[in-house]
Amino acid sequence: MVRFYGSPDLETDRLILRKLELDDIQSVFDHWISDERISDNRVSAAHKTVDETKERVKKIVRGYESKAFCHWGIELKEEGELIGEIDLYDFDHSTGNCEVSYSLGFNWWNKGYGTEALKAVVEFAFVHMNVHKISAAHNTDNPASGRIMEKAGMEQEGIIRHMIRNAKGQYKDCAVYGILGEDYLRNRAQPNILKGIQDGTG
Ligand SMILES: CC(C)(COP(=O)(O)OP(=O)(O)OC[C@H]1O[C@@H](n2cnc3c(N)ncnc32)[C@H](O)[C@@H]1OP(=O)(O)O)[C@@H](O)C(=O)NCCC(=O)NCCS
């Protein structure tokens, strides 16, 4: 059975994964959610106004009232700058399976941050939350996302044609990836990828 701890701080070499706050609204808007280079690879449209972002962040902050809500802002440890977000969602209580999704601001792409954040969440999900399987899907024209899944130990399970229709009305083929907790724990080469888990869940 999945054990829920909410969204405790997760610390890696260069990042702190922490809860989003209302003070983050402008950074979320400026750094990724208003940018079509990010939204083109997701289902939701880029935000046109900060008010849209305000409603979304308010909803996320309300979500933290539930222990079963797992959504982190990705912050650079040294600079204290918020650069993206990552979440675990669609928990299926009969299987213990869930999905992962993530977005990083364009200025911070290809520096290894996406991989670092995904590895931290995968570690937390399997080692602490007892998740059974994590899945994700990326548009086949967004190979960077598949690459970070691979680097986090996920395997491609197939390609689903026209799996999504994006905000511009374009159908996209998606590559589906997954990783089983039992495989992750067996192959876990780096047991202490997380430097620390705060909020008393460590
Ligand atoms: C997907 C995303 C999170 C990746 O984050 P990131 O911090 O740039 O990822 P990393 O730097 O850790 O790794 C990127 C990898 O993709 C590779 N890559 C980048 N562009 C690529 C391309 N066009 N083709 C193939 N590989 C590519 C990089 O070389 C790197 O792999 P390597 O370390 O083996 O060289 C980021 O691009 C993003 O937010 N995209 C928009 C939103 C999105 O796609 N979300 C996921 C929806 S499924």
Ligand as a Chemical Component Dictionary entry (heavy atoms), coordinates in Angstrom:
data_LIG
# 
_chem_comp.id                   LIG 
_chem_comp.type                 NON-POLYMER 
_chem_comp.pdbx_formal_charge   0 
_chem_comp.three_letter_code    LIG 
# 
loop_
_chem_comp_atom.comp_id 
_chem_comp_atom.atom_id 
_chem_comp_atom.alt_atom_id 
_chem_comp_atom.type_symbol 
_chem_comp_atom.charge 
_chem_comp_atom.model_Cartn_x 
_chem_comp_atom.model_Cartn_y 
_chem_comp_atom.model_Cartn_z 
_chem_comp_atom.pdbx_ordinal 
LIG C1  C1  C 0 11.911 17.522 -20.399 1  
LIG C2  C2  C 0 12.695 18.476 -19.514 2  
LIG C3  C3  C 0 12.137 18.480 -18.099 3  
LIG C4  C4  C 0 14.165 18.015 -19.486 4  
LIG O1  O1  O 0 14.835 18.734 -18.477 5  
LIG P1  P1  P 0 16.415 19.043 -18.571 6  
LIG O2  O2  O 0 16.839 19.615 -17.286 7  
LIG O3  O3  O 0 16.658 19.837 -19.801 8  
LIG O4  O4  O 0 16.981 17.575 -18.741 9  
LIG P2  P2  P 0 18.491 17.087 -18.531 10 
LIG O5  O5  O 0 19.420 18.228 -18.763 11 
LIG O6  O6  O 0 18.566 16.420 -17.208 12 
LIG O7  O7  O 0 18.639 15.988 -19.653 13 
LIG C5  C5  C 0 18.237 16.273 -20.981 14 
LIG C6  C6  C 0 18.720 15.150 -21.871 15 
LIG O8  O8  O 0 18.004 15.201 -23.100 16 
LIG C7  C7  C 0 18.935 15.303 -24.155 17 
LIG N1  N1  N 0 18.312 16.079 -25.212 18 
LIG C8  C8  C 0 18.003 17.387 -25.211 19 
LIG N2  N2  N 0 17.434 17.729 -26.374 20 
LIG C9  C9  C 0 17.388 16.589 -27.125 21 
LIG C10 C10 C 0 16.916 16.301 -28.440 22 
LIG N3  N3  N 0 16.366 17.245 -29.209 23 
LIG N4  N4  N 0 17.045 15.027 -28.884 24 
LIG C11 C11 C 0 17.586 14.073 -28.108 25 
LIG N5  N5  N 0 18.052 14.288 -26.846 26 
LIG C12 C12 C 0 17.952 15.540 -26.383 27 
LIG C13 C13 C 0 20.127 15.982 -23.557 28 
LIG O9  O9  O 0 21.283 15.761 -24.339 29 
LIG C14 C14 C 0 20.184 15.270 -22.206 30 
LIG O10 O10 O 0 20.658 13.948 -22.325 31 
LIG P3  P3  P 0 22.212 13.558 -21.978 32 
LIG O11 O11 O 0 22.410 13.946 -20.545 33 
LIG O12 O12 O 0 22.272 12.113 -22.237 34 
LIG O13 O13 O 0 23.065 14.386 -22.891 35 
LIG C15 C15 C 0 12.653 19.931 -20.072 36 
LIG O14 O14 O 0 13.155 19.912 -21.363 37 
LIG C16 C16 C 0 11.246 20.518 -20.092 38 
LIG O15 O15 O 0 10.759 21.029 -19.089 39 
LIG N6  N6  N 0 10.572 20.428 -21.259 40 
LIG C17 C17 C 0 9.249  21.025 -21.420 41 
LIG C18 C18 C 0 8.176  20.344 -20.592 42 
LIG C19 C19 C 0 8.155  18.869 -20.813 43 
LIG O16 O16 O 0 8.520  18.372 -21.858 44 
LIG N7  N7  N 0 7.687  18.153 -19.798 45 
LIG C20 C20 C 0 7.586  16.720 -19.876 46 
LIG C21 C21 C 0 6.346  16.326 -20.556 47 
LIG S1  S1  S 0 6.322  14.570 -20.779 48 
# 
loop_
_chem_comp_bond.comp_id 
_chem_comp_bond.atom_id_1 
_chem_comp_bond.atom_id_2 
_chem_comp_bond.value_order 
_chem_comp_bond.pdbx_ordinal 
LIG C1  C2  SING 1  
LIG C2  C3  SING 2  
LIG C2  C4  SING 3  
LIG C2  C15 SING 4  
LIG C4  O1  SING 5  
LIG O1  P1  SING 6  
LIG P1  O2  DOUB 7  
LIG P1  O3  SING 8  
LIG P1  O4  SING 9  
LIG O4  P2  SING 10 
LIG P2  O5  DOUB 11 
LIG P2  O6  SING 12 
LIG P2  O7  SING 13 
LIG O7  C5  SING 14 
LIG C5  C6  SING 15 
LIG C6  O8  SING 16 
LIG C6  C14 SING 17 
LIG O8  C7  SING 18 
LIG C7  N1  SING 19 
LIG C7  C13 SING 20 
LIG N1  C8  SING 21 
LIG N1  C12 SING 22 
LIG C8  N2  DOUB 23 
LIG N2  C9  SING 24 
LIG C9  C10 SING 25 
LIG C9  C12 DOUB 26 
LIG C10 N3  SING 27 
LIG C10 N4  DOUB 28 
LIG N4  C11 SING 29 
LIG C11 N5  DOUB 30 
LIG N5  C12 SING 31 
LIG C13 O9  SING 32 
LIG C13 C14 SING 33 
LIG C14 O10 SING 34 
LIG O10 P3  SING 35 
LIG P3  O11 DOUB 36 
LIG P3  O12 SING 37 
LIG P3  O13 SING 38 
LIG C15 O14 SING 39 
LIG C15 C16 SING 40 
LIG C16 O15 DOUB 41 
LIG C16 N6  SING 42 
LIG N6  C17 SING 43 
LIG C17 C18 SING 44 
LIG C18 C19 SING 45 
LIG C19 O16 DOUB 46 
LIG C19 N7  SING 47 
LIG N7  C20 SING 48 
LIG C20 C21 SING 49 
LIG C21 S1  SING 50 
# 
